[in-house]
C-alpha cells in the first residue's frame, strides 16, 4: 500500500543556504548587503571573493554605497524576484533584515547592476529602472555586471563609464514604452503598384 505524504511536512531543500541562496560551505564567493539600523544610513553592497581570492587582504570589494531612500525604493521588488528564482531551484527564500544579508554570487551581480543604475538616478525614474531590470534575463544582467565591474566597479566610480551607461539604459525609458514603427505612405505608380518614397522622381 502506498503511503500518502503528509501535507504538513515541509519539503526538503536542494541544499542548505544562508540568506539569499549562499551555499552553507566554507568561505564561498558571495555578496553581502549591509543594512544599518535606522532609516537614514546608506546600504553597502560588497563582494566577498572567498577562497577564490589570491590573498586575504583582497577578499572584499566594496561595490556600491546606496542612499537609504534609493534602497527602500528597490528592495521589495528585488526580494520578490530573488525569492522566485530560489524557489525554482528548491532553495530556501529570505527577507532583508538589519545587519549582514548574504546574497548568492550571481544574484549579487544582478543586484549590483540595478544598484549602480539607481545610485544617482532621478528618484522618479527608479520605478522605470526596476521594471527594465526585471525585464532583463539573468545572463544579460551578468554580462552588464562583468562589463561594468571590469573598469568602474568600485564604490567611488558612480560617474564614470559603464556606471553612467547603466543609469541611462535602465532609467531613461519605461520597459512598456516600446518604440513603434511608423507606417510608410506609398504612392500608386504605373500598373497600380505601390512605390516607396525612395524611388520617387
Secondary structure, 3 states (H helix, E strand, C coil): CCCCCCCCCCCCCCCCEECECEECCCCCCEEEEEECCCCCCCEEEEEECHHHCCCHHHCEEEEEEECHHHHHHHHHHHHHHHHHHHHHCCCCCCCCCCEEEEEEHHHHHHHHHHHHHHCCCCHHHHHHHHHHHHHCCHHHHHHHHHHHHHHHCCCCCCCCHHHHHHHHHHHCCCCCCCCCCCCCCCEECHHHCEECHHHCC
